[in-house]
Amino acid sequence: MTQTTIERPANETPKSLTQRGGGALTDRLFRLLCLGAGLLVLAILALILGFTTWQALPALRESGLGFVTGDVWNPNDPSGTPKFGALAFLFGTAVVSLIAVVVAVPISTGIALFLTEMAPRRVRGAVVTVIDLLAAIPSVVFGLWGVLVVGPALVPVYTWLHERFDGVPVLGSVFGPPPGNGRGFMTAGLILAIMITPIITSITREVFGTVPVAEKHAALALGATRWEMIKGAVFPHSFGGMTGAVMLGLGRAMGETIAVALTIGSATQIVPNIFASGDAMPAVIALQFGESSGLHTSALVGLGVVLFALTVVINLAARTIVRRAEIRMKGAQ
């Protein structure tokens, strides 16, 4: 039996080697493209921070440390020296954001668990559609609804809580007398909670969907109830993603402008009463920037710098918490 040998010309490259070379070039180009995209994001953030800080320098130099420790904000002070103290706005931003997160996270987590663990397919599609539509509503609509409907409707509830806790140490101050129009920290926080619920729900639902089915079945096979399975298999596996979802919702709450401006009451004060009127940094920027000039404009840009820095610090803290929790979980395994 004769064996036939096919000779290949000397200048012909094997097809596999050609494909391998092209693949390596494509991978290199893709790697450079991803690196450039990442560096571009960092460059844009650095430019934003640098430009806003440069614009805010006059007010920061004028006020010094008092810009973040002072609680008096008066661009037209009778003494002729404007006063810019952002502490009251920092307080208002923190209070309404905290209220929003405390209200929205349990609700969002419950909806996400319902959609991933219990809801039938038809119900799941309808609920997801409603959540997506809720996320698409403009913030000004939420603000108008809050100031015209929610605020006045909640005044009797605020008054009832104030009457029940009046005279009780600490709680009597927290649930103080509400304003007659219902515009205050609590109303703004509740509106923000409704606004960030779709964001947290959507991300948490996707995170819950990544939990391996085998781990769920293993927990149930060992005799765990559904809640024990969720607590022992779903939550530990999804902790990092859930924290990221909460941070995104918190960032949206801290940066919201129009809805907060319409519902918070626009009062520069620091009070323990969560029903009282107040103000927040994004709302102040939105309401005063159009009529500002000179040092006043610089101070408003300074509020933006402080808000940017506060957001970065909170996200770094969240990443640290997630990293330590993951290390602890790996050690336990």
Backbone hydrogen bonds, N-H to C=O, Kabsch-Sander energy under -0.5 kcal/mol:
donor,donor_aa,acceptor,acceptor_aa,energy
4,T,2,T,-0.5
7,E,5,T,-0.7
12,E,9,P,-1.4
18,T,14,P,-1.9
19,Q,15,K,-2.6
20,R,16,S,-2.2
21,G,17,L,-2.4
22,G,18,T,-2.5
23,G,19,Q,-2.5
24,A,20,R,-2.2
25,L,21,G,-2.1
26,T,22,G,-2.3
27,D,23,G,-2.6
28,R,24,A,-2.2
29,L,25,L,-2.4
30,F,26,T,-2.6
31,R,27,D,-2.5
32,L,28,R,-2.3
33,L,29,L,-2.3
34,C,30,F,-2.4
35,L,31,R,-2.4
36,G,32,L,-2.6
37,A,33,L,-2.2
38,G,34,C,-2.5
39,L,35,L,-2.6
40,L,36,G,-2.2
41,V,37,A,-1.9
42,L,38,G,-2.0
43,A,39,L,-2.5
44,I,40,L,-2.5
45,L,41,V,-2.4
46,A,42,L,-2.5
47,L,43,A,-2.5
48,I,44,I,-2.6
49,L,45,L,-2.7
50,G,46,A,-2.8
51,F,47,L,-2.9
52,T,48,I,-2.4
53,T,49,L,-2.2
54,W,50,G,-2.2
55,Q,51,F,-2.2
56,A,52,T,-1.8
57,L,53,T,-0.9
57,L,54,W,-0.6
60,L,56,A,-2.3
61,R,57,L,-2.9
62,E,58,P,-1.9
63,S,59,A,-2.6
64,G,60,L,-2.4
66,G,63,S,-1.3
67,F,64,G,-1.7
68,V,65,L,-1.5
69,T,65,L,-1.1
70,G,66,G,-2.2
73,W,71,D,-0.5
74,N,72,V,-0.5
74,N,83,K,-3.1
77,D,74,N,-0.9
80,G,77,D,-2.1
83,K,74,N,-2.3
85,G,72,V,-1.2
86,A,67,F,-3.2
86,A,84,F,-0.5
87,L,70,G,-2.6
90,L,86,A,-2.5
91,F,87,L,-2.6
92,G,88,A,-2.2
93,T,89,F,-2.5
94,A,90,L,-2.4
95,V,91,F,-2.5
96,V,92,G,-2.4
97,S,93,T,-1.9
98,L,94,A,-2.3
99,I,95,V,-2.6
100,A,96,V,-2.2
101,V,97,S,-2.4
102,V,98,L,-2.7
103,V,99,I,-2.0
104,A,100,A,-2.7
105,V,101,V,-2.5
107,I,103,V,-1.0
108,S,104,A,-3.2
109,T,105,V,-2.7
110,G,106,P,-2.4
111,I,107,I,-2.4
112,A,108,S,-2.6
113,L,109,T,-2.5
114,F,110,G,-2.3
115,L,111,I,-2.4
116,T,112,A,-2.0
117,E,113,L,-2.5
118,M,113,L,-0.6
118,M,114,F,-1.4
119,A,114,F,-3.2
124,R,120,P,-2.8
125,G,121,R,-2.0
126,A,122,R,-1.8
127,V,123,V,-2.6
128,V,124,R,-2.4
129,T,125,G,-2.0
130,V,126,A,-2.1
131,I,127,V,-2.4
132,D,128,V,-2.3
133,L,129,T,-2.3
134,L,130,V,-2.3
135,A,131,I,-1.7
136,A,132,D,-0.9
137,I,133,L,-0.5
137,I,134,L,-0.8
141,V,138,P,-0.8
142,F,138,P,-1.3
143,G,139,S,-2.4
144,L,140,V,-2.5
145,W,141,V,-2.5
146,G,142,F,-2.4
147,V,143,G,-2.5
148,L,144,L,-2.2
149,V,145,W,-2.2
150,V,145,W,-2.0
151,G,146,G,-3.3
153,A,149,V,-1.9
154,L,150,V,-1.8
154,L,151,G,-0.5
155,V,151,G,-0.8
155,V,152,P,-0.5
158,Y,154,L,-2.9
159,T,155,V,-2.7
160,W,156,P,-2.4
161,L,157,V,-2.4
162,H,158,Y,-2.4
163,E,159,T,-2.4
164,R,160,W,-2.0
165,F,161,L,-2.1
166,D,162,H,-1.1
168,V,165,F,-2.1
171,L,169,P,-3.0
172,G,168,V,-2.8
173,S,170,V,-0.7
174,V,170,V,-2.3
175,F,171,L,-2.8
176,G,173,S,-0.6
176,G,174,V,-0.9
182,G,179,P,-1.1
184,G,182,G,-0.6
184,G,263,T,-1.3
185,F,276,A,-2.3
186,M,274,I,-1.9
188,A,184,G,-2.2
189,G,185,F,-2.7
190,L,186,M,-2.4
191,I,187,T,-2.2
192,L,188,A,-2.3
193,A,189,G,-2.1
194,I,190,L,-1.9
195,M,191,I,-1.8
196,I,192,L,-2.4
197,T,193,A,-1.2
200,I,196,I,-2.3
201,T,197,T,-2.6
202,S,198,P,-2.4
203,I,199,I,-2.0
204,T,200,I,-2.5
205,R,201,T,-2.6
206,E,202,S,-1.8
207,V,203,I,-2.3
208,F,204,T,-2.8
209,G,205,R,-1.6
210,T,207,V,-1.5
211,V,208,F,-1.3
215,E,212,P,-0.5
216,K,212,P,-1.3
217,H,213,V,-2.7
218,A,214,A,-2.3
219,A,215,E,-2.0
220,L,216,K,-2.3
221,A,217,H,-2.5
222,L,218,A,-1.3
223,G,220,L,-1.5
224,A,219,A,-2.0
229,M,225,T,-2.5
230,I,226,R,-2.3
231,K,227,W,-2.8
232,G,228,E,-2.3
233,A,229,M,-2.5
234,V,229,M,-1.1
235,F,230,I,-2.7
237,H,233,A,-1.0
238,S,234,V,-1.6
239,F,235,F,-0.6
239,F,236,P,-0.8
242,M,238,S,-2.8
243,T,239,F,-2.3
244,G,240,G,-2.1
245,A,241,G,-2.2
246,V,242,M,-2.3
247,M,243,T,-2.3
248,L,244,G,-2.1
249,G,245,A,-2.3
250,L,246,V,-2.8
251,G,247,M,-2.5
252,R,248,L,-2.1
253,A,249,G,-2.3
254,M,250,L,-2.7
255,G,251,G,-1.6
256,E,252,R,-0.8
256,E,253,A,-0.6
261,A,257,T,-3.0
262,L,258,I,-2.0
263,T,259,A,-1.0
264,I,260,V,-2.3
266,S,278,G,-0.7
267,A,278,G,-2.0
269,Q,267,A,-1.4
271,V,269,Q,-0.6
274,I,174,V,-2.4
274,I,272,P,-0.6
276,A,273,N,-0.9
278,G,264,I,-2.3
281,M,89,F,-0.8
284,V,280,A,-2.3
285,I,281,M,-2.3
286,A,282,P,-2.3
287,L,283,A,-2.3
288,Q,284,V,-2.3
289,F,285,I,-1.8
291,E,288,Q,-0.7
292,S,289,F,-1.1
296,H,293,S,-1.6
298,S,294,G,-1.9
299,A,295,L,-2.2
300,L,296,H,-2.0
301,V,297,T,-2.3
302,G,298,S,-1.9
303,L,299,A,-1.6
304,G,300,L,-1.4
305,V,301,V,-1.9
306,V,302,G,-2.5
307,L,303,L,-2.4
308,F,304,G,-2.4
309,A,305,V,-2.7
310,L,306,V,-2.6
311,T,307,L,-2.2
312,V,308,F,-2.1
313,V,309,A,-2.4
314,I,310,L,-2.2
315,N,311,T,-2.2
316,L,312,V,-2.4
317,A,313,V,-2.3
318,A,314,I,-2.2
319,R,315,N,-2.3
320,T,316,L,-2.1
321,I,317,A,-2.2
322,V,318,A,-2.5
323,R,319,R,-2.5
324,R,320,T,-2.4
325,A,321,I,-2.3
326,E,322,V,-2.5
327,I,323,R,-2.2
328,R,324,R,-2.3
329,M,325,A,-2.3
330,K,326,E,-2.4
331,G,327,I,-2.2
332,A,328,R,-2.0
333,Q,329,M,-1.5
